[in-house]
């Protein structure tokens, strides 16, 4: 576990080993998330739209699943 000291202005240095492992570079943005007595440092996405592309892909589309469900409801009279 790496440690860092909080400066008088509240700055904290992320250890070099962690920056390299996570690919953090000068100018990258991070968010601080508080969980009780724990502070998590989360990298802010540079391009959230491009990075989220394809994350909802599955076996079938939601429209296909809805249409199948409606056909089943019609067949059973619901």
C-alpha positions in Angstrom: 0.0 0.0 0.0 1.4 3.4 -1.0 1.0 6.5 1.2 1.1 10.2 0.5 1.0 13.3 2.7 -1.6 16.0 2.3 0.0 19.4 1.8 -1.1 22.7 3.4 -3.1 23.4 0.3 -4.8 20.0 0.3 -2.7 18.5 -2.6 -1.9 14.9 -2.6 0.7 13.2 -4.9 -0.4 9.9 -6.5 2.6 7.6 -6.3 4.5 7.1 -9.6 4.0 3.4 -9.6 0.2 3.8 -9.4 0.2 6.6 -12.1 2.2 4.4 -14.5 0.0 1.3 -13.8 -3.2 3.3 -14.4 -1.8 5.3 -17.3 -2.4 8.7 -15.6 -0.7 11.6 -17.3 -0.4 15.3 -16.7 -3.7 17.0 -17.3 -5.9 13.9 -16.7 -8.9 14.6 -14.5 -9.9 12.6 -11.4 -13.0 12.7 -9.2 -13.0 12.1 -5.4 -15.8 9.9 -4.1 -16.4 9.6 -0.4 -17.6 6.4 1.2 -17.8 7.0 4.9 -14.1 7.3 6.0 -12.8 6.2 2.6 -11.9 8.5 -0.3 -11.8 6.8 -3.7 -10.0 8.6 -6.6 -11.7 7.8 -9.9 -10.4 8.7 -13.3 -12.7 10.9 -15.3 -13.4 9.6 -18.8 -11.9 11.6 -21.6 -14.6 10.7 -24.0 -17.5 9.0 -22.2 -19.6 8.6 -25.3 -16.9 6.7 -27.2 -15.9 4.6 -24.2 -19.5 3.5 -23.5 -20.1 2.4 -27.1 -21.1 -1.2 -27.1 -21.4 -1.7 -23.4 -25.1 -2.7 -23.7 -24.6 -5.3 -26.4 -26.2 -8.6 -25.7 -27.6 -11.7 -27.4 -30.7 -9.8 -28.7 -31.9 -6.3 -28.8 -34.4 -4.9 -26.2 -36.9 -4.2 -29.1 -36.7 -7.9 -30.2 -37.2 -9.1 -26.6 -40.2 -6.7 -26.2 -41.8 -7.8 -29.5 -41.4 -11.5 -28.5 -43.0 -10.8 -25.1 -45.9 -9.0 -26.8 -46.5 -11.9 -29.2 -46.5 -14.3 -26.3 -49.0 -12.1 -24.5 -51.3 -12.0 -27.6 -51.1 -15.8 -28.0 -52.1 -16.4 -24.4 -54.8 -13.6 -24.4 -53.2 -11.4 -21.7 
